[in-house]
Amino acid sequence: MPTNKLTIVPVSLDPQPTKVSTSISSVATVAPNCVIKTALAEISLFNGVDEHIIQTILRELKEQ
């Protein structure tokens, strides 16, 4: 198994706009499949999220 150096890039999320676009149906709301709550953050994971993203999140939580 090759060992590649992992690079973790910090990201920040912009708040969701309060106005709903007309192209988005307000009836079809998407709920997260998994929510991880810590003292510092709340992480919501949705259906279809890439497995590598989940592994990175869990690795970062383990190191805290």
N, C-alpha and C positions, 0 to 999 in steps of 0.2 A: 504494500500500500504506500503510495507516494505521500510524503509529508510536505505540504505547502504551507508557507507562512501565512497565517490569517491576518487580514487587516480589518479592524473594526472601525467603521466610520460613524462618528456621532451625527445624529440627525435631530431636527426639531420639527414638530408638526404645527402647522398653522391651525388656529381654531376654525371650526366649521362656520360658514356664513349663516346668518340667522334667516335669510330669505331663501326659499326653496325655488329652484329653477323650474320652469314650466315643463322641462323635459323629464324631470324626475317625478315619479308618482308618489304622492304622499301616503297612499294606501299601502304600498308595498314597502314596509320598513324592514330593515335587515337587522337581526339580532346576532350578537356574537355567539359563537359556539363554545368559547371558553374565555373566562375572565380570571386573570391572575392579579390579586391585590397584594401590594406590599406597603410598607410604611411610607415609601417615597413615590410610588407610582401605581397606576391601575392599567394593566395591559389587556386589551381585548383582541382575541384571535377569531377570525372569521373563516368560514368554509372556503377552501381553495388556497389558503395561505401556503407558501412554499415551505417544505420541510426544513430547508436550511435556515430560514428565518426563525422557526421555532427552536431549532438547535442553538442558534446564536443567542436568542433571548434566554433560554434555560442556562446556557453556559455563563452568561453575564450575571444572572441572578445567583448562581452557585458561587461565584467569586466575591459576592458582596458580603 
